[in-house]
Amino acid sequence: MKFSNYLSSIENVSIYPIITMIIFLTVFVGVLFWIFTRDKEYISELEQIPLDNDTFKNNIENENESN
């Protein structure tokens, strides 16, 4: 039996794609809102995290020294 046959046996299955799209759009718009309302300096700091290995190493060393 094909997968589409299973779906056709579910009542009101056509509502699930609509609900999924609403959830996706809500999260997407929420993330866009969060990004555009943040301070530019904070976003620049986050952009540099993958490239700034020295800061990561220093943070690890500082955590080890404090323990």
PDBQT receptor file of N, H, CA, C and O in Angstrom, charges set to zero:
ATOM      1  N   MET A   1       0.841  -1.180   0.000  1.00  0.00    +0.000 N 
ATOM      2  CA  MET A   1       0.000   0.000   0.000  1.00  0.00    +0.000 C 
ATOM      3  C   MET A   1       0.889   1.247   0.000  1.00  0.00    +0.000 C 
ATOM      4  O   MET A   1       1.883   1.322   0.722  1.00  0.00    +0.000 OA
ATOM      5  N   LYS A   2       0.512   2.201  -0.811  1.00  0.00    +0.000 N 
ATOM      6  H   LYS A   2      -0.296   2.140  -1.398  1.00  0.00    +0.000 HD
ATOM      7  CA  LYS A   2       1.286   3.426  -0.919  1.00  0.00    +0.000 C 
ATOM      8  C   LYS A   2       1.025   4.338   0.268  1.00  0.00    +0.000 C 
ATOM      9  O   LYS A   2      -0.008   4.257   0.933  1.00  0.00    +0.000 OA
ATOM     10  N   PHE A   3       1.994   5.207   0.509  1.00  0.00    +0.000 N 
ATOM     11  H   PHE A   3       2.833   5.273  -0.031  1.00  0.00    +0.000 HD
ATOM     12  CA  PHE A   3       1.894   6.153   1.623  1.00  0.00    +0.000 C 
ATOM     13  C   PHE A   3       0.689   7.070   1.461  1.00  0.00    +0.000 C 
ATOM     14  O   PHE A   3       0.038   7.422   2.445  1.00  0.00    +0.000 OA
ATOM     15  N   SER A   4       0.392   7.457   0.229  1.00  0.00    +0.000 N 
ATOM     16  H   SER A   4       0.920   7.172  -0.570  1.00  0.00    +0.000 HD
ATOM     17  CA  SER A   4      -0.749   8.347  -0.011  1.00  0.00    +0.000 C 
ATOM     18  C   SER A   4      -2.066   7.691   0.371  1.00  0.00    +0.000 C 
ATOM     19  O   SER A   4      -3.018   8.379   0.737  1.00  0.00    +0.000 OA
ATOM     20  N   ASN A   5      -2.129   6.385   0.291  1.00  0.00    +0.000 N 
ATOM     21  H   ASN A   5      -1.355   5.825  -0.007  1.00  0.00    +0.000 HD
ATOM     22  CA  ASN A   5      -3.343   5.686   0.707  1.00  0.00    +0.000 C 
ATOM     23  C   ASN A   5      -3.550   5.798   2.222  1.00  0.00    +0.000 C 
ATOM     24  O   ASN A   5      -4.685   5.904   2.687  1.00  0.00    +0.000 OA
ATOM     25  N   TYR A   6      -2.476   5.773   2.976  1.00  0.00    +0.000 N 
ATOM     26  H   TYR A   6      -1.554   5.687   2.598  1.00  0.00    +0.000 HD
ATOM     27  CA  TYR A   6      -2.586   5.952   4.424  1.00  0.00    +0.000 C 
ATOM     28  C   TYR A   6      -3.087   7.357   4.747  1.00  0.00    +0.000 C 
ATOM     29  O   TYR A   6      -3.945   7.538   5.612  1.00  0.00    +0.000 OA
ATOM     30  N   LEU A   7      -2.549   8.337   4.052  1.00  0.00    +0.000 N 
ATOM     31  H   LEU A   7      -1.853   8.190   3.349  1.00  0.00    +0.000 HD
ATOM     32  CA  LEU A   7      -2.968   9.710   4.305  1.00  0.00    +0.000 C 
ATOM     33  C   LEU A   7      -4.427   9.949   3.933  1.00  0.00    +0.000 C 
ATOM     34  O   LEU A   7      -5.132  10.690   4.617  1.00  0.00    +0.000 OA
ATOM     35  N   SER A   8      -4.871   9.331   2.864  1.00  0.00    +0.000 N 
ATOM     36  H   SER A   8      -4.298   8.730   2.307  1.00  0.00    +0.000 HD
ATOM     37  CA  SER A   8      -6.259   9.550   2.444  1.00  0.00    +0.000 C 
ATOM     38  C   SER A   8      -7.251   8.932   3.418  1.00  0.00    +0.000 C 
ATOM     39  O   SER A   8      -8.423   9.308   3.423  1.00  0.00    +0.000 OA
ATOM     40  N   SER A   9      -6.805   7.996   4.237  1.00  0.00    +0.000 N 
ATOM     41  H   SER A   9      -5.852   7.691   4.233  1.00  0.00    +0.000 HD
ATOM     42  CA  SER A   9      -7.712   7.375   5.197  1.00  0.00    +0.000 C 
ATOM     43  C   SER A   9      -7.866   8.210   6.472  1.00  0.00    +0.000 C 
ATOM     44  O   SER A   9      -8.742   7.921   7.287  1.00  0.00    +0.000 OA
ATOM     45  N   ILE A  10      -7.033   9.237   6.661  1.00  0.00    +0.000 N 
ATOM     46  H   ILE A  10      -6.321   9.471   5.999  1.00  0.00    +0.000 HD
ATOM     47  CA  ILE A  10      -7.110  10.100   7.838  1.00  0.00    +0.000 C 
ATOM     48  C   ILE A  10      -8.114  11.208   7.556  1.00  0.00    +0.000 C 
ATOM     49  O   ILE A  10      -8.058  11.861   6.514  1.00  0.00    +0.000 OA
ATOM     50  N   GLU A  11      -9.029  11.413   8.490  1.00  0.00    +0.000 N 
ATOM     51  H   GLU A  11      -9.074  10.883   9.336  1.00  0.00    +0.000 HD
ATOM     52  CA  GLU A  11     -10.013  12.478   8.321  1.00  0.00    +0.000 C 
ATOM     53  C   GLU A  11      -9.354  13.839   8.527  1.00  0.00    +0.000 C 
ATOM     54  O   GLU A  11      -8.487  13.994   9.387  1.00  0.00    +0.000 OA
ATOM     55  N   ASN A  12      -9.765  14.807   7.743  1.00  0.00    +0.000 N 
ATOM     56  H   ASN A  12     -10.469  14.681   7.044  1.00  0.00    +0.000 HD
ATOM     57  CA  ASN A  12      -9.285  16.187   7.829  1.00  0.00    +0.000 C 
ATOM     58  C   ASN A  12      -7.771  16.305   7.729  1.00  0.00    +0.000 C 
ATOM     59  O   ASN A  12      -7.174  17.166   8.375  1.00  0.00    +0.000 OA
ATOM     60  N   VAL A  13      -7.149  15.457   6.935  1.00  0.00    +0.000 N 
ATOM     61  H   VAL A  13      -7.634  14.757   6.410  1.00  0.00    +0.000 HD
ATOM     62  CA  VAL A  13      -5.694  15.484   6.799  1.00  0.00    +0.000 C 
ATOM     63  C   VAL A  13      -5.230  16.757   6.080  1.00  0.00    +0.000 C 
ATOM     64  O   VAL A  13      -4.061  17.124   6.191  1.00  0.00    +0.000 OA
ATOM     65  N   SER A  14      -6.096  17.419   5.366  1.00  0.00    +0.000 N 
ATOM     66  H   SER A  14      -7.046  17.120   5.276  1.00  0.00    +0.000 HD
ATOM     67  CA  SER A  14      -5.698  18.616   4.621  1.00  0.00    +0.000 C 
ATOM     68  C   SER A  14      -5.373  19.798   5.531  1.00  0.00    +0.000 C 
ATOM     69  O   SER A  14      -4.793  20.780   5.068  1.00  0.00    +0.000 OA
ATOM     70  N   ILE A  15      -5.729  19.731   6.800  1.00  0.00    +0.000 N 
ATOM     71  H   ILE A  15      -6.200  18.933   7.177  1.00  0.00    +0.000 HD
ATOM     72  CA  ILE A  15      -5.448  20.827   7.729  1.00  0.00    +0.000 C 
ATOM     73  C   ILE A  15      -3.984  20.819   8.188  1.00  0.00    +0.000 C 
ATOM     74  O   ILE A  15      -3.459  21.866   8.567  1.00  0.00    +0.000 OA
ATOM     75  N   TYR A  16      -3.322  19.668   8.162  1.00  0.00    +0.000 N 
ATOM     76  H   TYR A  16      -3.748  18.817   7.855  1.00  0.00    +0.000 HD
ATOM     77  CA  TYR A  16      -1.949  19.564   8.660  1.00  0.00    +0.000 C 
ATOM     78  C   TYR A  16      -0.943  20.413   7.880  1.00  0.00    +0.000 C 
ATOM     79  O   TYR A  16      -0.097  21.054   8.504  1.00  0.00    +0.000 OA
ATOM     80  N   PRO A  17      -0.994  20.447   6.552  1.00  0.00    +0.000 N 
ATOM     81  CA  PRO A  17      -0.052  21.344   5.850  1.00  0.00    +0.000 C 
ATOM     82  C   PRO A  17      -0.282  22.817   6.192  1.00  0.00    +0.000 C 
ATOM     83  O   PRO A  17       0.671  23.595   6.256  1.00  0.00    +0.000 OA
ATOM     84  N   ILE A  18      -1.524  23.196   6.408  1.00  0.00    +0.000 N 
ATOM     85  H   ILE A  18      -2.298  22.565   6.356  1.00  0.00    +0.000 HD
ATOM     86  CA  ILE A  18      -1.822  24.583   6.758  1.00  0.00    +0.000 C 
ATOM     87  C   ILE A  18      -1.258  24.912   8.134  1.00  0.00    +0.000 C 
ATOM     88  O   ILE A  18      -0.645  25.964   8.319  1.00  0.00    +0.000 OA
ATOM     89  N   ILE A  19      -1.461  24.023   9.096  1.00  0.00    +0.000 N 
ATOM     90  H   ILE A  19      -1.959  23.169   8.945  1.00  0.00    +0.000 HD
ATOM     91  CA  ILE A  19      -0.932  24.228  10.445  1.00  0.00    +0.000 C 
ATOM     92  C   ILE A  19       0.590  24.292  10.415  1.00  0.00    +0.000 C 
ATOM     93  O   ILE A  19       1.190  25.133  11.085  1.00  0.00    +0.000 OA
ATOM     94  N   THR A  20       1.213  23.415   9.647  1.00  0.00    +0.000 N 
ATOM     95  H   THR A  20       0.726  22.732   9.102  1.00  0.00    +0.000 HD
ATOM     96  CA  THR A  20       2.669  23.395   9.527  1.00  0.00    +0.000 C 
ATOM     97  C   THR A  20       3.189  24.703   8.938  1.00  0.00    +0.000 C 
ATOM     98  O   THR A  20       4.188  25.245   9.411  1.00  0.00    +0.000 OA
ATOM     99  N   MET A  21       2.521  25.206   7.915  1.00  0.00    +0.000 N 
ATOM    100  H   MET A  21       1.710  24.766   7.530  1.00  0.00    +0.000 HD
ATOM    101  CA  MET A  21       2.944  26.462   7.297  1.00  0.00    +0.000 C 
ATOM    102  C   MET A  21       2.789  27.628   8.266  1.00  0.00    +0.000 C 
ATOM    103  O   MET A  21       3.646  28.511   8.304  1.00  0.00    +0.000 OA
ATOM    104  N   ILE A  22       1.722  27.648   9.042  1.00  0.00    +0.000 N 
ATOM    105  H   ILE A  22       1.025  26.931   9.011  1.00  0.00    +0.000 HD
ATOM    106  CA  ILE A  22       1.516  28.719  10.025  1.00  0.00    +0.000 C 
ATOM    107  C   ILE A  22       2.606  28.679  11.095  1.00  0.00    +0.000 C 
ATOM    108  O   ILE A  22       3.132  29.724  11.477  1.00  0.00    +0.000 OA
ATOM    109  N   ILE A  23       2.947  27.490  11.580  1.00  0.00    +0.000 N 
ATOM    110  H   ILE A  23       2.520  26.641  11.269  1.00  0.00    +0.000 HD
ATOM    111  CA  ILE A  23       4.016  27.367  12.586  1.00  0.00    +0.000 C 
ATOM    112  C   ILE A  23       5.347  27.825  12.006  1.00  0.00    +0.000 C 
ATOM    113  O   ILE A  23       6.082  28.569  12.656  1.00  0.00    +0.000 OA
ATOM    114  N   PHE A  24       5.665  27.390  10.790  1.00  0.00    +0.000 N 
ATOM    115  H   PHE A  24       5.068  26.785  10.262  1.00  0.00    +0.000 HD
ATOM    116  CA  PHE A  24       6.920  27.778  10.153  1.00  0.00    +0.000 C 
ATOM    117  C   PHE A  24       7.002  29.287   9.985  1.00  0.00    +0.000 C 
ATOM    118  O   PHE A  24       8.008  29.899  10.343  1.00  0.00    +0.000 OA
ATOM    119  N   LEU A  25       5.949  29.889   9.443  1.00  0.00    +0.000 N 
ATOM    120  H   LEU A  25       5.132  29.391   9.152  1.00  0.00    +0.000 HD
ATOM    121  CA  LEU A  25       5.960  31.339   9.218  1.00  0.00    +0.000 C 
ATOM    122  C   LEU A  25       6.054  32.115  10.523  1.00  0.00    +0.000 C 
ATOM    123  O   LEU A  25       6.713  33.154  10.579  1.00  0.00    +0.000 OA
ATOM    124  N   THR A  26       5.400  31.621  11.576  1.00  0.00    +0.000 N 
ATOM    125  H   THR A  26       4.865  30.778  11.530  1.00  0.00    +0.000 HD
ATOM    126  CA  THR A  26       5.470  32.281  12.873  1.00  0.00    +0.000 C 
ATOM    127  C   THR A  26       6.899  32.275  13.410  1.00  0.00    +0.000 C 
ATOM    128  O   THR A  26       7.391  33.298  13.884  1.00  0.00    +0.000 OA
ATOM    129  N   VAL A  27       7.555  31.134  13.335  1.00  0.00    +0.000 N 
ATOM    130  H   VAL A  27       7.155  30.303  12.950  1.00  0.00    +0.000 HD
ATOM    131  CA  VAL A  27       8.941  31.040  13.804  1.00  0.00    +0.000 C 
ATOM    132  C   VAL A  27       9.856  31.903  12.935  1.00  0.00    +0.000 C 
ATOM    133  O   VAL A  27      10.727  32.602  13.453  1.00  0.00    +0.000 OA
ATOM    134  N   PHE A  28       9.660  31.856  11.618  1.00  0.00    +0.000 N 
ATOM    135  H   PHE A  28       8.953  31.288  11.198  1.00  0.00    +0.000 HD
ATOM    136  CA  PHE A  28      10.499  32.624  10.698  1.00  0.00    +0.000 C 
ATOM    137  C   PHE A  28      10.365  34.118  10.960  1.00  0.00    +0.000 C 
ATOM    138  O   PHE A  28      11.372  34.821  11.057  1.00  0.00    +0.000 OA
ATOM    139  N   VAL A  29       9.144  34.608  11.074  1.00  0.00    +0.000 N 
ATOM    140  H   VAL A  29       8.327  34.038  10.995  1.00  0.00    +0.000 HD
ATOM    141  CA  VAL A  29       8.919  36.032  11.344  1.00  0.00    +0.000 C 
ATOM    142  C   VAL A  29       9.450  36.403  12.721  1.00  0.00    +0.000 C 
ATOM    143  O   VAL A  29       9.985  37.497  12.901  1.00  0.00    +0.000 OA
ATOM    144  N   GLY A  30       9.310  35.503  13.704  1.00  0.00    +0.000 N 
ATOM    145  H   GLY A  30       8.875  34.614  13.559  1.00  0.00    +0.000 HD
ATOM    146  CA  GLY A  30       9.844  35.756  15.040  1.00  0.00    +0.000 C 
ATOM    147  C   GLY A  30      11.352  35.907  15.036  1.00  0.00    +0.000 C 
ATOM    148  O   GLY A  30      11.893  36.789  15.703  1.00  0.00    +0.000 OA
ATOM    149  N   VAL A  31      12.030  35.056  14.291  1.00  0.00    +0.000 N 
ATOM    150  H   VAL A  31      11.591  34.340  13.749  1.00  0.00    +0.000 HD
ATOM    151  CA  VAL A  31      13.494  35.145  14.200  1.00  0.00    +0.000 C 
ATOM    152  C   VAL A  31      13.908  36.428  13.484  1.00  0.00    +0.000 C 
ATOM    153  O   VAL A  31      14.850  37.100  13.905  1.00  0.00    +0.000 OA
ATOM    154  N   LEU A  32      13.209  36.769  12.409  1.00  0.00    +0.000 N 
ATOM    155  H   LEU A  32      12.444  36.224  12.067  1.00  0.00    +0.000 HD
ATOM    156  CA  LEU A  32      13.510  38.022  11.716  1.00  0.00    +0.000 C 
ATOM    157  C   LEU A  32      13.301  39.221  12.631  1.00  0.00    +0.000 C 
ATOM    158  O   LEU A  32      14.121  40.140  12.636  1.00  0.00    +0.000 OA
ATOM    159  N   PHE A  33      12.240  39.229  13.392  1.00  0.00    +0.000 N 
ATOM    160  H   PHE A  33      11.575  38.482  13.389  1.00  0.00    +0.000 HD
ATOM    161  CA  PHE A  33      11.972  40.310  14.333  1.00  0.00    +0.000 C 
ATOM    162  C   PHE A  33      13.075  40.395  15.377  1.00  0.00    +0.000 C 
ATOM    163  O   PHE A  33      13.540  41.486  15.708  1.00  0.00    +0.000 OA
ATOM    164  N   TRP A  34      13.498  39.234  15.899  1.00  0.00    +0.000 N 
ATOM    165  H   TRP A  34      13.121  38.348  15.630  1.00  0.00    +0.000 HD
ATOM    166  CA  TRP A  34      14.565  39.215  16.907  1.00  0.00    +0.000 C 
ATOM    167  C   TRP A  34      15.860  39.782  16.323  1.00  0.00    +0.000 C 
ATOM    168  O   TRP A  34      16.559  40.553  16.981  1.00  0.00    +0.000 OA
ATOM    169  N   ILE A  35      16.173  39.398  15.092  1.00  0.00    +0.000 N 
ATOM    170  H   ILE A  35      15.606  38.772  14.557  1.00  0.00    +0.000 HD
ATOM    171  CA  ILE A  35      17.419  39.856  14.467  1.00  0.00    +0.000 C 
ATOM    172  C   ILE A  35      17.399  41.361  14.244  1.00  0.00    +0.000 C 
ATOM    173  O   ILE A  35      18.378  42.045  14.542  1.00  0.00    +0.000 OA
ATOM    174  N   PHE A  36      16.297  41.881  13.723  1.00  0.00    +0.000 N 
ATOM    175  H   PHE A  36      15.501  41.326  13.481  1.00  0.00    +0.000 HD
ATOM    176  CA  PHE A  36      16.253  43.302  13.382  1.00  0.00    +0.000 C 
ATOM    177  C   PHE A  36      16.058  44.206  14.589  1.00  0.00    +0.000 C 
ATOM    178  O   PHE A  36      16.253  45.417  14.478  1.00  0.00    +0.000 OA
ATOM    179  N   THR A  37      15.681  43.661  15.732  1.00  0.00    +0.000 N 
ATOM    180  H   THR A  37      15.522  42.677  15.822  1.00  0.00    +0.000 HD
ATOM    181  CA  THR A  37      15.534  44.496  16.922  1.00  0.00    +0.000 C 
ATOM    182  C   THR A  37      16.764  44.442  17.832  1.00  0.00    +0.000 C 
ATOM    183  O   THR A  37      16.828  45.181  18.815  1.00  0.00    +0.000 OA
ATOM    184  N   ARG A  38      17.727  43.593  17.528  1.00  0.00    +0.000 N 
ATOM    185  H   ARG A  38      17.674  42.993  16.730  1.00  0.00    +0.000 HD
ATOM    186  CA  ARG A  38      18.948  43.518  18.328  1.00  0.00    +0.000 C 
ATOM    187  C   ARG A  38      19.875  44.655  17.979  1.00  0.00    +0.000 C 
ATOM    188  O   ARG A  38      19.816  45.213  16.883  1.00  0.00    +0.000 OA
ATOM    189  N   ASP A  39      20.732  44.991  18.922  1.00  0.00    +0.000 N 
ATOM    190  H   ASP A  39      20.779  44.537  19.812  1.00  0.00    +0.000 HD
ATOM    191  CA  ASP A  39      21.756  46.003  18.725  1.00  0.00    +0.000 C 
ATOM    192  C   ASP A  39      22.768  45.501  17.690  1.00  0.00    +0.000 C 
ATOM    193  O   ASP A  39      23.166  44.336  17.724  1.00  0.00    +0.000 OA
ATOM    194  N   LYS A  40      23.175  46.367  16.787  1.00  0.00    +0.000 N 
ATOM    195  H   LYS A  40      22.852  47.313  16.760  1.00  0.00    +0.000 HD
ATOM    196  CA  LYS A  40      24.115  45.986  15.719  1.00  0.00    +0.000 C 
ATOM    197  C   LYS A  40      25.445  45.497  16.295  1.00  0.00    +0.000 C 
ATOM    198  O   LYS A  40      26.072  44.600  15.731  1.00  0.00    +0.000 OA
ATOM    199  N   GLU A  41      25.872  46.074  17.399  1.00  0.00    +0.000 N 
ATOM    200  H   GLU A  41      25.363  46.803  17.857  1.00  0.00    +0.000 HD
ATOM    201  CA  GLU A  41      27.125  45.659  18.026  1.00  0.00    +0.000 C 
ATOM    202  C   GLU A  41      27.019  44.214  18.533  1.00  0.00    +0.000 C 
ATOM    203  O   GLU A  41      27.966  43.437  18.413  1.00  0.00    +0.000 OA
ATOM    204  N   TYR A  42      25.866  43.867  19.094  1.00  0.00    +0.000 N 
ATOM    205  H   TYR A  42      25.097  44.499  19.191  1.00  0.00    +0.000 HD
ATOM    206  CA  TYR A  42      25.639  42.506  19.586  1.00  0.00    +0.000 C 
ATOM    207  C   TYR A  42      25.662  41.505  18.430  1.00  0.00    +0.000 C 
ATOM    208  O   TYR A  42      26.247  40.429  18.556  1.00  0.00    +0.000 OA
ATOM    209  N   ILE A  43      25.034  41.849  17.313  1.00  0.00    +0.000 N 
ATOM    210  H   ILE A  43      24.559  42.723  17.211  1.00  0.00    +0.000 HD
ATOM    211  CA  ILE A  43      25.022  40.969  16.139  1.00  0.00    +0.000 C 
ATOM    212  C   ILE A  43      26.437  40.816  15.588  1.00  0.00    +0.000 C 
ATOM    213  O   ILE A  43      26.827  39.718  15.192  1.00  0.00    +0.000 OA
ATOM    214  N   SER A  44      27.204  41.896  15.557  1.00  0.00    +0.000 N 
ATOM    215  H   SER A  44      26.887  42.788  15.878  1.00  0.00    +0.000 HD
ATOM    216  CA  SER A  44      28.592  41.815  15.081  1.00  0.00    +0.000 C 
ATOM    217  C   SER A  44      29.423  40.904  15.979  1.00  0.00    +0.000 C 
ATOM    218  O   SER A  44      30.277  40.157  15.500  1.00  0.00    +0.000 OA
ATOM    219  N   GLU A  45      29.168  40.971  17.274  1.00  0.00    +0.000 N 
ATOM    220  H   GLU A  45      28.474  41.577  17.663  1.00  0.00    +0.000 HD
ATOM    221  CA  GLU A  45      29.870  40.098  18.216  1.00  0.00    +0.000 C 
ATOM    222  C   GLU A  45      29.523  38.637  17.952  1.00  0.00    +0.000 C 
ATOM    223  O   GLU A  45      30.399  37.773  17.993  1.00  0.00    +0.000 OA
ATOM    224  N   LEU A  46      28.263  38.361  17.683  1.00  0.00    +0.000 N 
ATOM    225  H   LEU A  46      27.552  39.063  17.649  1.00  0.00    +0.000 HD
ATOM    226  CA  LEU A  46      27.847  36.995  17.386  1.00  0.00    +0.000 C 
ATOM    227  C   LEU A  46      28.426  36.508  16.060  1.00  0.00    +0.000 C 
ATOM    228  O   LEU A  46      28.755  35.330  15.922  1.00  0.00    +0.000 OA
ATOM    229  N   GLU A  47      28.551  37.408  15.085  1.00  0.00    +0.000 N 
ATOM    230  H   GLU A  47      28.283  38.365  15.197  1.00  0.00    +0.000 HD
ATOM    231  CA  GLU A  47      29.125  37.034  13.793  1.00  0.00    +0.000 C 
ATOM    232  C   GLU A  47      30.569  36.581  13.930  1.00  0.00    +0.000 C 
ATOM    233  O   GLU A  47      31.021  35.721  13.174  1.00  0.00    +0.000 OA
ATOM    234  N   GLN A  48      31.292  37.141  14.876  1.00  0.00    +0.000 N 
ATOM    235  H   GLN A  48      30.925  37.840  15.490  1.00  0.00    +0.000 HD
ATOM    236  CA  GLN A  48      32.717  36.870  15.017  1.00  0.00    +0.000 C 
ATOM    237  C   GLN A  48      33.021  35.626  15.844  1.00  0.00    +0.000 C 
ATOM    238  O   GLN A  48      34.174  35.198  15.895  1.00  0.00    +0.000 OA
ATOM    239  N   ILE A  49      32.035  35.046  16.482  1.00  0.00    +0.000 N 
ATOM    240  H   ILE A  49      31.099  35.395  16.440  1.00  0.00    +0.000 HD
ATOM    241  CA  ILE A  49      32.277  33.894  17.361  1.00  0.00    +0.000 C 
ATOM    242  C   ILE A  49      32.972  32.741  16.638  1.00  0.00    +0.000 C 
ATOM    243  O   ILE A  49      33.948  32.215  17.172  1.00  0.00    +0.000 OA
ATOM    244  N   PRO A  50      32.524  32.320  15.456  1.00  0.00    +0.000 N 
ATOM    245  CA  PRO A  50      33.215  31.189  14.807  1.00  0.00    +0.000 C 
ATOM    246  C   PRO A  50      34.636  31.516  14.383  1.00  0.00    +0.000 C 
ATOM    247  O   PRO A  50      35.465  30.612  14.272  1.00  0.00    +0.000 OA
ATOM    248  N   LEU A  51      34.935  32.769  14.148  1.00  0.00    +0.000 N 
ATOM    249  H   LEU A  51      34.262  33.503  14.238  1.00  0.00    +0.000 HD
ATOM    250  CA  LEU A  51      36.257  33.155  13.655  1.00  0.00    +0.000 C 
ATOM    251  C   LEU A  51      37.230  33.499  14.765  1.00  0.00    +0.000 C 
ATOM    252  O   LEU A  51      38.436  33.570  14.530  1.00  0.00    +0.000 OA
ATOM    253  N   ASP A  52      36.726  33.712  15.964  1.00  0.00    +0.000 N 
ATOM    254  H   ASP A  52      35.746  33.654  16.154  1.00  0.00    +0.000 HD
ATOM    255  CA  ASP A  52      37.548  34.182  17.060  1.00  0.00    +0.000 C 
ATOM    256  C   ASP A  52      37.955  33.013  17.959  1.00  0.00    +0.000 C 
ATOM    257  O   ASP A  52      37.376  32.808  19.026  1.00  0.00    +0.000 OA
ATOM    258  N   ASN A  53      38.949  32.256  17.518  1.00  0.00    +0.000 N 
ATOM    259  H   ASN A  53      39.420  32.423  16.651  1.00  0.00    +0.000 HD
ATOM    260  CA  ASN A  53      39.393  31.089  18.277  1.00  0.00    +0.000 C 
ATOM    261  C   ASN A  53      40.098  31.466  19.566  1.00  0.00    +0.000 C 
ATOM    262  O   ASN A  53      40.009  30.731  20.549  1.00  0.00    +0.000 OA
ATOM    263  N   ASP A  54      40.800  32.599  19.587  1.00  0.00    +0.000 N 
ATOM    264  H   ASP A  54      40.873  33.196  18.788  1.00  0.00    +0.000 HD
ATOM    265  CA  ASP A  54      41.536  33.001  20.782  1.00  0.00    +0.000 C 
ATOM    266  C   ASP A  54      40.597  33.259  21.951  1.00  0.00    +0.000 C 
ATOM    267  O   ASP A  54      40.891  32.870  23.081  1.00  0.00    +0.000 OA
ATOM    268  N   THR A  55      39.481  33.906  21.690  1.00  0.00    +0.000 N 
ATOM    269  H   THR A  55      39.243  34.222  20.772  1.00  0.00    +0.000 HD
ATOM    270  CA  THR A  55      38.520  34.178  22.761  1.00  0.00    +0.000 C 
ATOM    271  C   THR A  55      37.970  32.874  23.307  1.00  0.00    +0.000 C 
ATOM    272  O   THR A  55      37.803  32.727  24.518  1.00  0.00    +0.000 OA
ATOM    273  N   PHE A  56      37.688  31.929  22.426  1.00  0.00    +0.000 N 
ATOM    274  H   PHE A  56      37.823  32.048  21.442  1.00  0.00    +0.000 HD
ATOM    275  CA  PHE A  56      37.172  30.634  22.857  1.00  0.00    +0.000 C 
ATOM    276  C   PHE A  56      38.192  29.912  23.728  1.00  0.00    +0.000 C 
ATOM    277  O   PHE A  56      37.847  29.359  24.772  1.00  0.00    +0.000 OA
ATOM    278  N   LYS A  57      39.452  29.921  23.294  1.00  0.00    +0.000 N 
ATOM    279  H   LYS A  57      39.733  30.370  22.446  1.00  0.00    +0.000 HD
ATOM    280  CA  LYS A  57      40.497  29.262  24.076  1.00  0.00    +0.000 C 
ATOM    281  C   LYS A  57      40.681  29.941  25.427  1.00  0.00    +0.000 C 
ATOM    282  O   LYS A  57      40.871  29.268  26.441  1.00  0.00    +0.000 OA
ATOM    283  N   ASN A  58      40.626  31.276  25.447  1.00  0.00    +0.000 N 
ATOM    284  H   ASN A  58      40.472  31.823  24.624  1.00  0.00    +0.000 HD
ATOM    285  CA  ASN A  58      40.778  32.009  26.703  1.00  0.00    +0.000 C 
ATOM    286  C   ASN A  58      39.626  31.719  27.651  1.00  0.00    +0.000 C 
ATOM    287  O   ASN A  58      39.835  31.575  28.856  1.00  0.00    +0.000 OA
ATOM    288  N   ASN A  59      38.423  31.631  27.125  1.00  0.00    +0.000 N 
ATOM    289  H   ASN A  59      38.252  31.748  26.147  1.00  0.00    +0.000 HD
ATOM    290  CA  ASN A  59      37.267  31.326  27.969  1.00  0.00    +0.000 C 
ATOM    291  C   ASN A  59      37.385  29.935  28.577  1.00  0.00    +0.000 C 
ATOM    292  O   ASN A  59      37.057  29.741  29.747  1.00  0.00    +0.000 OA
ATOM    293  N   ILE A  60      37.850  28.967  27.794  1.00  0.00    +0.000 N 
ATOM    294  H   ILE A  60      38.117  29.125  26.844  1.00  0.00    +0.000 HD
ATOM    295  CA  ILE A  60      38.025  27.600  28.303  1.00  0.00    +0.000 C 
ATOM    296  C   ILE A  60      39.096  27.592  29.382  1.00  0.00    +0.000 C 
ATOM    297  O   ILE A  60      38.928  26.946  30.416  1.00  0.00    +0.000 OA
ATOM    298  N   GLU A  61      40.201  28.305  29.151  1.00  0.00    +0.000 N 
ATOM    299  H   GLU A  61      40.338  28.829  28.310  1.00  0.00    +0.000 HD
ATOM    300  CA  GLU A  61      41.272  28.357  30.145  1.00  0.00    +0.000 C 
ATOM    301  C   GLU A  61      40.800  29.018  31.426  1.00  0.00    +0.000 C 
ATOM    302  O   GLU A  61      41.139  28.560  32.517  1.00  0.00    +0.000 OA
ATOM    303  N   ASN A  62      40.022  30.090  31.314  1.00  0.00    +0.000 N 
ATOM    304  H   ASN A  62      39.746  30.462  30.428  1.00  0.00    +0.000 HD
ATOM    305  CA  ASN A  62      39.507  30.779  32.489  1.00  0.00    +0.000 C 
ATOM    306  C   ASN A  62      38.539  29.890  33.274  1.00  0.00    +0.000 C 
ATOM    307  O   ASN A  62      38.535  29.917  34.504  1.00  0.00    +0.000 OA
ATOM    308  N   GLU A  63      37.734  29.116  32.583  1.00  0.00    +0.000 N 
ATOM    309  H   GLU A  63      37.737  29.093  31.583  1.00  0.00    +0.000 HD
ATOM    310  CA  GLU A  63      36.811  28.208  33.268  1.00  0.00    +0.000 C 
ATOM    311  C   GLU A  63      37.594  27.117  33.988  1.00  0.00    +0.000 C 
ATOM    312  O   GLU A  63      37.236  26.734  35.101  1.00  0.00    +0.000 OA
ATOM    313  N   ASN A  64      38.653  26.613  33.371  1.00  0.00    +0.000 N 
ATOM    314  H   ASN A  64      38.944  26.924  32.466  1.00  0.00    +0.000 HD
ATOM    315  CA  ASN A  64      39.451  25.566  34.008  1.00  0.00    +0.000 C 
ATOM    316  C   ASN A  64      40.192  26.112  35.233  1.00  0.00    +0.000 C 
ATOM    317  O   ASN A  64      40.335  25.405  36.230  1.00  0.00    +0.000 OA
ATOM    318  N   GLU A  65      40.659  27.348  35.167  1.00  0.00    +0.000 N 
ATOM    319  H   GLU A  65      40.543  27.923  34.357  1.00  0.00    +0.000 HD
ATOM    320  CA  GLU A  65      41.371  27.933  36.299  1.00  0.00    +0.000 C 
ATOM    321  C   GLU A  65      40.455  28.184  37.480  1.00  0.00    +0.000 C 
ATOM    322  O   GLU A  65      40.876  28.063  38.630  1.00  0.00    +0.000 OA
ATOM    323  N   SER A  66      39.212  28.529  37.211  1.00  0.00    +0.000 N 
ATOM    324  H   SER A  66      38.870  28.628  36.277  1.00  0.00    +0.000 HD
ATOM    325  CA  SER A  66      38.283  28.829  38.303  1.00  0.00    +0.000 C 
ATOM    326  C   SER A  66      37.788  27.569  38.998  1.00  0.00    +0.000 C 
ATOM    327  O   SER A  66      37.300  27.639  40.126  1.00  0.00    +0.000 OA
ATOM    328  N   ASN A  67      37.905  26.411  38.337  1.00  0.00    +0.000 N 
ATOM    329  H   ASN A  67      38.301  26.355  37.421  1.00  0.00    +0.000 HD
ATOM    330  CA  ASN A  67      37.429  25.149  38.955  1.00  0.00    +0.000 C 
ATOM    331  C   ASN A  67      38.494  24.528  39.749  1.00  0.00    +0.000 C 
ATOM    332  O   ASN A  67      38.287  23.468  40.340  1.00  0.00    +0.000 OA
TER     333      ASN A  67
